[in-house]
Amino acid sequence: MRVHEFDCFGEKPGEGNPALVVEKGNGNPGWRRALARERGLTCVFVDPVDGRVEAQANVSGDLPDGEPAIVAVLDYVYPHMRSPLCLHATLAAAQLLFERHGSGAPLGVKTAMHGQALVLSRAAEHVFVRLARQEAPALELDTALPLRLLAAPDLVLASAPRVLSVGSPKLLLEVADVDTLYGLQPDLALIHVWGKNAGVNGCYAWCRTGDGEVEGRNFNHLEPALEDSATGVAAGALTLLLGQGLSVRQGRATGQACLIRTALEGDAVLVGGLVSRSASAVA
């Protein structure tokens, strides 16, 4: 087993959201969860593309004609659960794969749980993941529901709530400004129950801070201390909603300020940012 630690979505090297990339790890799901709990970090396991892994991961073959061949299957494991997709961990895996394969050409990977095809690319010092719009639950969202979820009965949203997905559906809730954003104390238990029943992976509250710039917070954990420092799938969903590339700031509430960069490429969304090896020694 080889374990590497990377910081992702930082504004400069050495900053950002950490993730562990594990090569040649034990394939047992219980072992993987135990490792993530022991290290206290998101782990992405880079598995080879062979018949055994493809059968387990429901991978149905390479990407369409003209797309890069699949070089790995990525399995995402948080300390508390397995996940179908985690973009900051995908960036970490991408950085390692580019070190292994060279950074000149895009690389293809697939996710272990749903077999979602992802294309990895580099632009200068930034790594990007190309994602397609995914099916999202068609929900009737009354005006009162978001206010109950956010535990803010007097809040006035700045736009209508929407559910969009690039791999993990998010309820997108626009608030008026940064002060309102960081004043939120949502009902995390209610968000958890509602999201499980609705097939939505939590709420992403956000506000506009300038031309093409937004700031956001992700609420999908039961414990406030587990709030995400960067939520790439939400940044991708916001890009679809607003129809333009964005600079998304997140993590002020967690003390790990992150900057997510997005772009539109035809019908696809590019989500990425800076990735650097952590100064922490990982065995």
Residue, then its C-alpha position, 0 to 999 in steps of 0.5 A: m500500500r502507498v498513501h499520498e496526501f494532497d491539498c486541493f482547491g488551495e489559493k496557493p500551494g500548501e493550502g486547501n482541502p486535504a485528501l489521501v490517495v491510496e494505491k495498492g490498498n486492500g479492496n475490502p470495504g470495511w478495511r477502507r472505512a477503517l483506514a479513513r476513520e483512522r486517518g480522519l481524512t477523505c480517502v480515494f482508492v485508485d484501483p486498476v482497471d481489470g475484470r474484477v474491479e469493473a464487475q464490482a464497480n459496475v463499470s461498463g467500458d471505456l468512454p465514448d469514441g474520441e475520449p481518453a481510455i480509462v486508466a483507473v477506477l476511483d473509490y471514495v471513502y469518508p471517515h463516516m461513509r462511502s461516497p459516489l463522488c468527491l471532487h477534491a479527492t478526484l483532483a488529488a487522484a488526478q495529480l498522482l495519475f498525471e505524475r504517473h502518466g505524464s501531464g500532456a494529455p487528458l486521462g479517463v477514470k470512472t467512479a467505483m459506485h456508479g461507474q460515472a465517467l470523468v475526464l481529467s486534464r491540466a491547465a498550467e498549475h491547475v487540475f480539472v475534472r470534466l463532468a456531464r450534467q446528471e439527472a436530478p430529482a424533480l421536486e416541487l420546492d415550496t418557499a417554506l421548505p428551504l427556510r425550515l431546512l436553514a432554520a431561518p423562518d424570516l430569511v428571504l432567498a435571493s432567487a428560487p431554490r433549484v436542485l441540480s447535479v453533476g454527480s451528486p444532487k444539491l439543493l442550491l439556495e441563494v442568500a443575499d450576502v456574505d453576512t447572511l451566509y455565515g450567519l446561517q445555523p441550519d437544522l442539520a438533522l432535518i436536512h439529513v432526513w429530507g435529503k435522504n428521502a428526496g435523493v438530494n445530497g444536502c443544501y448548498a447556500w451561496c451568495r454572489t460576491g462579484d462578476g463571476e465570483v460566488e461564496g458558498r457553504n455546504f450542509n450535508h453532515l449531522e455534525p457542524a464540525l464536519e462542514d465541507s471546506a470545498t464542495g466541487v459538485a456544488a460548484g459544478a451545479l452552480t455553474l450549470l445554474l448560472g450558465q458561466g464559469l465561476s470562481v467559488r470561494q468556500g471554507r471560511a467557516t472551517g478555517q480552510a479557505c478554498l478556491i474552486r474554479t469552473a468553466l463550461e466546455g460545450d455541454a460539460v462542466l470543468v471543475g478544478g483548482l490548485v493541487s499540491r502535495s501536503a507537507s505532512a509525511v504520509a506512509 
